[in-house]
Amino acid sequence: GDSISEITDNGTWAGLSSGARCDLDNDASNVAIYGRLYNWYAVNSGSGLCPSDWHVPTDGEWTDLKDYITSQGFAGTEGTALKSTSGWLEDGSGTDDLGFSALPGGARDRNSGQFSNAGYRGNWWSSSPNGSDARGVVLGYDVSDIYLGDYNRRSGFSVRCLWDAE
């Protein structure tokens, strides 16, 4: 698809209303571990964020995943079942029972453009808008569940692409 602008300047990031990406702490070596962070405008831009035959999951698809994990005997520990077995600080690693291998790539703040919570939180966008916000998912080092909530579209979160099943 189209290229997504890389924004390294904090003030520029905080003022955006168009698609952007960045590397955690503006350090390209973090991409191999955590991938990139995107604002929601990049998710919604139609620029081909995911490869062909893949898409950013909707809020409903994230909810379906949580419900599936619950049905597999992980009620209340859905987040633990998704988190990788290493890479989380403060003994926050998970069991990775489903091969999702979620890592704590942190986020980029919507107002200041500063990076935060790497090692402690993993944040992923959904493709679902909700008023002036957008829906997203958070896993925390100190929480065993999954939190689905509303986030400012300028926030920098990770993205997991979902295969378009036939």
C-alpha positions as CSV (number, residue, x, y, z in Angstrom):
1,G,0.0,0.0,0.0
2,D,0.9,3.6,0.4
3,S,3.8,4.5,2.7
4,I,2.9,5.7,6.2
5,S,4.9,8.7,7.5
6,E,7.5,8.0,10.2
7,I,7.2,10.7,12.8
8,T,10.1,11.0,15.3
9,D,9.3,14.5,16.7
10,N,7.1,14.4,19.9
11,G,5.3,17.7,19.2
12,T,4.5,16.7,15.6
13,W,3.2,13.3,16.7
14,A,0.9,15.0,19.3
15,G,-0.7,17.3,16.7
16,L,-1.4,14.8,14.0
17,S,-4.8,13.9,12.5
18,S,-3.3,11.8,9.7
19,G,-1.7,8.3,9.6
20,A,1.8,8.0,11.2
21,R,4.1,5.3,12.5
22,C,7.2,5.3,14.7
23,D,9.7,2.9,16.2
24,L,9.6,2.5,20.0
25,D,11.8,5.2,21.5
26,N,12.7,6.2,17.9
27,D,15.1,3.2,17.9
28,A,15.0,1.0,14.8
29,S,16.5,-1.9,16.8
30,N,13.2,-2.2,18.7
31,V,11.3,-3.1,15.5
32,A,12.6,-6.6,15.5
33,I,11.3,-7.1,19.0
34,Y,8.1,-5.1,19.2
35,G,7.2,-4.0,15.7
36,R,6.1,-0.4,15.2
37,L,3.6,1.9,16.8
38,Y,0.9,3.5,14.8
39,N,-1.7,6.1,15.5
40,W,-5.3,5.1,14.7
41,Y,-5.3,7.3,11.6
42,A,-2.8,4.9,10.0
43,V,-5.1,2.0,10.9
44,N,-8.1,3.6,9.3
45,S,-6.4,5.2,6.3
46,G,-6.8,2.4,3.8
47,S,-3.1,2.6,3.0
48,G,-2.5,-1.1,3.3
49,L,-1.2,-1.3,6.9
50,C,-1.7,-5.1,6.8
51,P,-0.5,-7.4,4.0
52,S,-3.0,-8.5,1.3
53,D,-5.6,-10.9,2.6
54,W,-5.1,-9.6,6.2
55,H,-6.8,-6.8,8.2
56,V,-6.6,-5.0,11.5
57,P,-9.2,-6.8,13.7
58,T,-12.4,-5.1,14.7
59,D,-13.4,-4.6,18.3
60,G,-15.9,-7.5,17.8
61,E,-13.1,-9.8,16.6
62,W,-11.0,-8.9,19.7
63,T,-14.1,-9.6,21.8
64,D,-14.5,-12.9,20.0
65,L,-10.9,-13.8,20.8
66,K,-11.4,-13.0,24.4
67,D,-14.6,-15.1,24.5
68,Y,-12.8,-18.0,22.8
69,I,-10.0,-17.9,25.3
70,T,-12.5,-17.8,28.2
71,S,-14.3,-20.9,26.7
72,Q,-11.0,-22.7,26.7
73,G,-10.8,-22.6,30.5
74,F,-8.9,-19.3,30.9
75,A,-11.7,-17.2,32.5
76,G,-10.1,-14.2,34.2
77,T,-6.6,-15.1,32.8
78,E,-7.2,-14.4,29.1
79,G,-4.3,-11.9,29.1
80,T,-1.9,-14.3,30.7
81,A,-2.8,-16.9,28.1
82,L,-1.9,-14.4,25.3
83,K,1.3,-12.9,26.8
84,S,4.7,-14.3,25.8
85,T,6.6,-16.4,28.3
86,S,9.3,-13.8,28.6
87,G,9.9,-10.1,27.9
88,W,7.5,-8.6,30.5
89,L,9.0,-6.8,33.5
90,E,8.1,-7.3,37.1
91,D,7.3,-11.0,36.7
92,G,4.5,-10.1,34.3
93,S,5.2,-12.7,31.6
94,G,2.4,-15.0,30.6
95,T,1.9,-18.6,29.6
96,D,1.4,-18.0,25.8
97,D,-1.1,-20.9,25.7
98,L,-2.4,-19.9,22.3
99,G,0.8,-19.0,20.5
100,F,-0.1,-15.3,20.4
101,S,3.2,-14.3,22.0
102,A,2.1,-10.8,23.0
103,L,4.9,-8.5,24.0
104,P,4.8,-5.2,25.9
105,G,5.7,-2.7,23.2
106,G,4.3,0.2,25.3
107,A,2.7,3.2,23.6
108,R,3.2,6.8,22.4
109,D,1.3,9.4,24.3
110,R,-1.4,11.3,22.4
111,N,-0.7,14.7,24.0
112,S,3.1,14.8,24.5
113,G,4.3,12.3,22.0
114,Q,6.5,10.7,24.7
115,F,7.0,6.9,24.8
116,S,5.8,5.0,27.9
117,N,5.2,1.6,29.4
118,A,7.5,-0.5,27.3
119,G,8.1,-3.7,29.2
120,Y,4.9,-3.2,31.2
121,R,2.0,-2.8,28.8
122,G,1.1,-4.0,25.3
123,N,-1.5,-1.9,23.4
124,W,-3.1,-2.9,20.2
125,W,-5.6,-1.0,18.0
126,S,-8.8,-2.4,16.6
127,S,-10.2,-1.0,13.4
128,S,-13.4,0.1,15.1
129,P,-14.0,3.8,15.7
130,N,-16.1,4.9,18.7
131,G,-17.1,8.5,18.5
132,S,-14.0,10.7,18.5
133,D,-12.0,7.8,19.9
134,A,-11.2,4.3,18.7
135,R,-11.3,0.9,20.3
136,G,-8.2,-0.9,21.5
137,V,-6.9,-3.7,23.6
138,V,-4.4,-3.5,26.5
139,L,-2.5,-6.2,28.3
140,G,-0.6,-5.3,31.5
141,Y,2.3,-6.9,33.4
142,D,0.2,-6.7,36.5
143,V,-3.1,-7.8,35.1
144,S,-4.2,-11.3,34.0
145,D,-7.2,-10.2,32.0
146,I,-7.7,-8.3,28.7
147,Y,-8.9,-4.8,28.8
148,L,-11.0,-3.6,25.8
149,G,-11.5,0.2,25.8
150,D,-11.6,3.5,24.0
151,Y,-8.5,5.5,23.3
152,N,-7.6,8.7,21.6
153,R,-6.8,8.3,17.9
154,R,-3.5,10.1,18.2
155,S,-2.1,7.5,20.6
156,G,0.6,5.2,19.3
157,F,-0.2,1.5,19.7
158,S,0.9,-1.7,18.1
159,V,-1.1,-3.6,15.5
160,R,-1.8,-7.3,15.0
161,C,-3.1,-8.2,11.6
162,L,-5.8,-10.9,11.3
163,W,-5.9,-13.3,8.3
164,D,-9.0,-13.0,6.2
165,A,-10.5,-16.4,6.6
166,E,-12.0,-18.0,3.5
